């Protein structure tokens, strides 16, 4: 009874003329994730931040998973651009890789030198079994657990400014 779903499909449909999904990749853009974040905030009863509140990082060209599989010339001629919104409270995080190695990382990491297939890795270091983001600007003991697959990567940065601790588990890599 205490579970409240966050309905998002209608919101995404209302914005379907915007750049919500990459052309060369199977993921949504962070703009698509932002609209879902707004729905989340509405359901939770908290005020969402405006996109204009965030500093941004841009990575281009980005040729994603569809391009990597297909090597389509039209896709290569029309690459995507990754727009990333940096959390205001902290951009620091820690994650543990599948072998248990701990890494100090950035919530939004500069991947501009990584190559044109790497743009989506700017979000929380990609798919990791466990990541923890601690926001030193919030000291109310609040926490959020995000159980995700890769679509959660660009959603998580929007949560950082609302919680003292954000735990992120990718169930595909955690055991």
C-alpha positions, -999 to 999 in steps of 0.1 A, spaced: 0 0 0 29 24 6 44 20 -28 35 49 -51 44 45 -88 59 73 -108 40 75 -140 62 87 -168 50 75 -202 25 104 -208 52 129 -198 76 115 -223 49 115 -250 42 151 -243 78 159 -250 83 135 -279 93 163 -303 124 169 -281 158 151 -280 148 125 -255 165 95 -271 198 92 -289 197 83 -326 229 61 -325 224 46 -291 196 26 -272 196 50 -242 176 81 -235 193 114 -232 196 132 -198 168 155 -210 145 124 -211 157 114 -176 150 150 -165 113 148 -173 111 115 -154 130 132 -125 103 159 -125 76 132 -122 95 116 -94 98 150 -75 60 156 -80 52 122 -66 76 127 -37 64 162 -29 98 179 -35 107 208 -57 127 197 -88 157 218 -99 155 236 -132 179 226 -159 192 262 -159 204 256 -123 230 231 -134 263 236 -150 267 213 -180 293 193 -198 289 184 -234 305 154 -253 303 153 -290 305 134 -313 289 104 -297 283 72 -316 265 48 -294 256 11 -293 234 11 -325 263 26 -344 288 2 -328 267 -28 -339 257 -15 -374 286 7 -385 260 27 -404 274 56 -425 243 78 -420 247 74 -382 284 83 -385 276 114 -405 249 124 -379 264 117 -345 247 124 -312 257 149 -285 257 140 -249 246 168 -226 253 162 -189 240 182 -160 264 183 -131 249 180 -96 253 211 -75 259 196 -40 288 173 -50 302 157 -81 322 131 -61 312 95 -58 328 61 -51 320 28 -69 331 -8 -67 338 -27 -99 328 -63 -105 361 -75 -90 356 -55 -58 381 -27 -66 371 6 -52 373 38 -74 369 74 -65 350 89 -94 328 118 -106 290 117 -109 295 135 -142 330 126 -155 348 143 -183 350 116 -210 360 141 -238 393 122 -245 378 87 -243 366 83 -279 334 88 -298 317 56 -284 322 66 -248 299 96 -242 273 77 -221 300 67 -197 301 102 -183 271 93 -161 281 77 -128 310 57 -144 286 35 -163 273 2 -151 288 -8 -117 276 -32 -91 276 -6 -63 280 31 -63 276 56 -33 273 93 -36 275 113 -4 264 150 -6 281 169 22 257 198 18 228 177 31 230 164 67 195 153 74 202 115 72 182 111 41 191 84 16 178 69 -16 184 35 -31 183 32 -68 180 -3 -83 189 3 -120 200 -9 -153 218 15 -177 189 39 -182 193 49 -145 228 62 -152 217 96 -164 188 98 -139 209 93 -108 227 127 -110 194 145 -105 189 128 -72 222 139 -57 210 173 -46 180 159 -27 196 132 -5 226 130 19 234 96 5 224 80 -28 231 42 -31 231 28 -66 229 -9 -74 230 -23 -109 213 -57 -103 228 -71 -135 263 -69 -120 257 -73 -83 255 -107 -66 
